[in-house]
Amino acid sequence: YDEFWTPERVRLAGAQGLTPMEASVMASIVCGETLKDFEFPLIAGVYLNRLHRGMKLQADPTIAFCYDYTLNRILKNHLKVESPYNTYMNYGLPPAPICVPGKDAMNAVLNPQGGNDLFFCASPDFNGTHTFAATYSEHLRNARAFQRALTAKLKANAEKK
């Protein structure tokens, strides 16, 4: 960890308005969102955009952490859990990382992508990727596309049984 934080990386964290520990917290959330390393910079960009705009992060991995990763699916009632890690209720970063992030996630926070994106949801292709959006209306279209695909997939699976 100490070797990772070179003066250049400390500078990059500062450019994002983060201390090295805050960058580690953000990277832990990024890690929790996807298994696709190539998406880390895009997801980091979304969360950093939200943080810089004073929005709640609304990160599902922090909710999973609150429930010791025992949830199969995060539902609206789970978003009400009283915890400093609940990014749906609290502004800013949680007090500490929710996992040990790898170098790829750390570097993604230091070098985010995605421009003005503020939202993402699971891809309707069910390939583990996400669709990204800069506006809430665009995000709602993406979310509806995912929900339609999920409904169709569940219906097809039920018909096979």
N, C-alpha and C positions, 0 to 999 in steps of 0.2 A: 504494500500500500504506500509506504513512504517512498519507494523507488518510483512508483507511478507518478507521484506529484512533483514533476520537474517544474522549474520556474515557468516554462512555457505553458504547461497545463494549468498551473495556478493562475497565470495571466488569462488563459482562455475561460476558466471558471469565472474569474472576475468580470470578464467581458459579458458574461451572461447574468451578472449580478449575484453570483453564488460564491460561497466559500467552498473549499474542497469537501467538507462534510456535507454541505447542502447539495453539491453536485452528486455525491455518493447516494444521498437520499433519493434524488431525482432519478438517478440511474437504476436504483433498485425498483422503482415504480415502472420504468421503461422495460426492465427485464420481465416484470410480471405481466406485461401486456401481450407479448408475442414470443413465439419460438423462432421467428424469422429474423435473424440478425440484420438483414438488409433493411428491415423496417425500423430498427432502433432510431436512426437519425430523424425519421419522419415523426415517430411517436414522441421523441424528445422535443421536436419542434412544436408540436401541439401543446404539450404540457408547459413548455417555456413560454409560449405565446399566452396561454391562460394565466400563468404566474405573473408575467409582465403587465397584463391588463387588469390584474386584481380580481380575476375570476377564481371561483373554486376549481380545484383540479378535477374533482369528480372522477377519481381513478378507481376502477373496480378492484385492482390488485390490493389496494389498501383496505377495502372492505373484506376481501378474502383473508387478509392478515388478521383483521379483527376477530375473525371466526376460526383462527388457527388452520386456515386452508381446508376446512371440513365441508364447505359448501360445494355442491355440484353445479349450482347455478345461482347467481346473485339476483335476488328479487327486490322489489321496492321496499318491502318491510325490513330487509337487511340494511338498507341505507340509513336507518334511524338509530343504529347502534351508537351508544355514548362511548366515544373513544377519541383521544387526540389524533389517532390515525385515520379517522373517518373524514376523508377529503370531500365528502358530499355535504357535511355539516360545517367543517372548518375551512377557513381560508389558509392559503400558504401550504408549506411543506409539513409533513408529519415530523415528529421530533427525532426520528432516527430511521435508518434504512429498514425496509421490510424483508430484505434478503441481502446476500452478498453479491453485488453486481460484478460482472466480468468486465474486462478491458473494453470490449466492443460497446457495451452499454455506456460505460464511463466516457469513452471517446465520442459517442453519439450526443451526449449531453453537452460536451465541449464544442461539438461541431454539428449543431442541429440543421435539419433541412425542413422543407415544407412551407416556406414563405409565410402566408397569413392563415394557414389552417388552424382551426380551433376545435375540430371535431373529427372523430373517426368511429367506424363500426365494423363489425365482421363482414367480410366479403360474402356476397351471395354465391360465390363459387365454392365455398366450403373448403378452401385450400389453405386455411390458416393465415391468410393475409387480411388486410383491412382496406376500406375505402375511406378517403380523407376529404374533408370539406372545410371551406373557409366561412361559410354562412350556415346558420341554423336551418334555414329552409332547404338548403342543399343536403345537409345532414339528415333531415327528416326524409327526403327522397331516398337517400342511401339506406336508411334504416327500414323504410317500407319495402324496398327491394329485397333486403335480407329477410325480413319477416315473411314476404310472399314466397321466397325460395325455401325457407324453412318449413312453412306450412305445406308446400307441395312435396317436399322431401319426406316429411312425416306422414303425409297421406299416402305416398307411394310405398313407404315402408310398411304401413298398416295394411295396405292391399296385398302385399306379398305374403302376409301371415295367414 
